[in-house]
């Protein structure tokens, strides 16, 4: 059994329209949303084997705020974290390819990246799940959204279209 959490970066700031897209930070609303997602993950006993994160500032800031809710500093947490430029606006096929390269002993992964890539990937992978969540993902995958999927597979190389179950779609606006 494999578990995949797909987290879209939280709302980014547009105060400087000339800032390169890769360098945009979180907006205050995004910082609050990332904190809420972190608290949600803490309450669910979140403990991934690996975290993959885009190198875009807003993705890294989102991850750092999520991790801050899990206790200790980022350096003190027992998670392996890989920040990868190749996850920045790469397309859902590239994300799927990256996931298929994961070692089989990795059972739980958090991937922090961007839209539309994450929405398309979630739609492609989810063969079953809560009907309301499946409809929601088909329509929109807002900033800060977290899709939680499970796969009844031996290795990550077996992940593919409709092989996953969408356990839940968590939106920051629905968390308190």
C-alpha positions in Angstrom: 0.0 0.0 0.0 1.3 3.4 -0.9 0.0 6.8 0.2 0.4 10.1 -1.7 -0.4 13.6 -0.5 -0.6 16.2 -3.2 -0.4 19.7 -1.9 -0.8 22.8 -4.1 1.2 25.7 -2.8 -0.9 28.3 -0.8 -1.9 31.6 -2.2 1.0 33.7 -3.4 1.6 37.4 -3.3 1.4 39.7 -6.3 2.6 42.9 -4.7 5.4 43.2 -7.2 4.1 42.4 -10.7 7.7 42.5 -12.1 8.9 39.7 -9.8 9.8 36.5 -11.6 7.1 33.9 -11.0 9.5 31.4 -9.4 10.4 34.0 -6.7 6.9 35.0 -5.6 6.3 34.6 -1.8 3.1 33.7 0.0 0.4 36.2 0.6 -0.8 36.6 4.2 -3.9 34.5 3.3 -1.6 31.8 1.9 0.5 31.7 5.1 -2.7 31.2 7.2 -3.9 28.4 4.8 -0.5 26.6 5.0 -0.6 26.7 8.7 -4.1 25.2 8.7 -3.1 22.4 6.4 -0.1 21.7 8.8 -2.5 21.5 11.7 -4.7 19.1 9.8 -1.8 16.9 8.9 -0.6 16.9 12.6 -4.1 15.8 13.7 -4.0 12.9 11.2 -0.7 11.6 12.4 1.1 12.6 9.2 4.5 11.0 8.8 5.7 10.7 5.2 8.9 8.8 4.2 9.7 11.5 1.7 8.7 15.0 0.8 9.2 16.3 -2.7 8.8 20.1 -3.2 9.1 22.5 -6.1 11.9 25.0 -5.7 9.5 27.9 -6.3 9.5 30.2 -3.2 5.8 29.9 -2.7 6.0 26.1 -2.6 8.9 26.1 -0.2 7.2 28.7 2.0 4.1 26.5 2.0 6.0 23.4 3.0 8.0 25.3 5.7 4.8 26.5 7.3 3.2 23.1 7.1 6.2 21.5 8.7 6.3 24.2 11.5 3.0 22.8 12.7 4.4 19.3 13.0 6.8 20.3 15.8 10.4 21.5 15.8 12.3 23.2 13.1 12.5 21.9 9.6 16.0 20.6 10.3 14.8 18.6 13.3 12.0 16.7 11.6 12.5 13.1 10.7 11.3 13.5 7.1 13.6 13.3 4.0 12.9 16.4 2.0 14.0 16.9 -1.6 13.5 20.3 -3.2 13.6 19.9 -6.9 13.6 22.5 -9.7 12.2 19.9 -12.0 8.8 20.0 -10.1 8.3 23.6 -11.0 5.5 23.9 -13.6 6.6 20.7 -15.3 3.3 19.1 -16.2 1.4 16.2 -14.8 3.3 13.6 -17.0 6.6 14.8 -15.5 5.2 14.5 -11.9 3.9 11.0 -12.6 7.3 10.1 -14.1 9.0 11.4 -10.9 6.7 9.4 -8.7 7.3 6.2 -10.7 11.1 6.6 -10.0 10.6 6.4 -6.2 12.1 3.4 -4.4 9.7 0.7 -3.4 10.6 1.1 0.3 9.1 4.6 0.3 5.4 4.1 1.4 4.2 7.6 2.0 5.0 10.8 0.0 4.0 14.4 0.1 4.4 16.3 -3.2 4.2 20.1 -3.0 3.8 21.7 -6.4 1.6 23.7 -8.7 -1.5 23.8 -10.8 -2.7 22.8 -13.3 -0.3 19.9 -12.8 -1.6 18.7 -9.5 -5.2 18.9 -10.4 -4.6 17.0 -13.6 -2.5 14.4 -11.8 -5.1 13.9 -9.1 -7.9 13.5 -11.7 -5.8 11.0 -13.6 -4.8 8.9 -10.6 -8.1 8.8 -8.7 -10.1 5.8 -9.9 -12.4 5.7 -6.9 -13.1 7.8 -3.9 -15.7 10.1 -2.3 -18.0 11.3 -5.1 -18.2 14.9 -3.9 -14.4 15.1 -3.7 -13.9 13.6 -7.1 -16.4 16.1 -8.6 -14.6 18.9 -6.7 -11.2 17.9 -8.1 -12.7 17.7 -11.6 -13.8 21.3 -11.3 -11.1 23.1 -9.2 -8.0 22.5 -7.2 -7.6 25.8 -5.2 -4.4 27.1 -3.7 -3.6 25.2 -0.5 -5.7 22.2 -1.5 -4.5 18.8 -0.3 -5.5 15.6 -2.0 -4.9 12.4 -0.1 -4.7 9.2 -2.2 -3.9 5.6 -1.5 -2.7 2.9 -4.0 -2.9 -0.8 -3.6 0.4 -1.4 -5.4 3.7 -2.9 -4.6 6.0 -0.3 -6.2 5.7 3.2 -7.3 6.4 2.1 -10.9 2.9 0.6 -10.8 1.2 3.9 -10.3 -1.0 4.9 -13.2 -4.3 6.1 -14.4 -7.2 5.3 -12.0 -5.0 3.1 -9.8 -5.6 5.3 -6.7 -8.4 6.0 -4.2 -9.0 9.6 -3.3 -9.5 9.4 0.4 -10.2 13.1 0.8 -9.7 16.5 -0.6 -8.9 19.0 2.1 -9.4 22.7 1.5 -8.0 25.3 3.9 -11.3 27.3 3.8 -13.0 24.2 5.4 -10.5 24.0 8.3 -10.8 25.9 11.5 
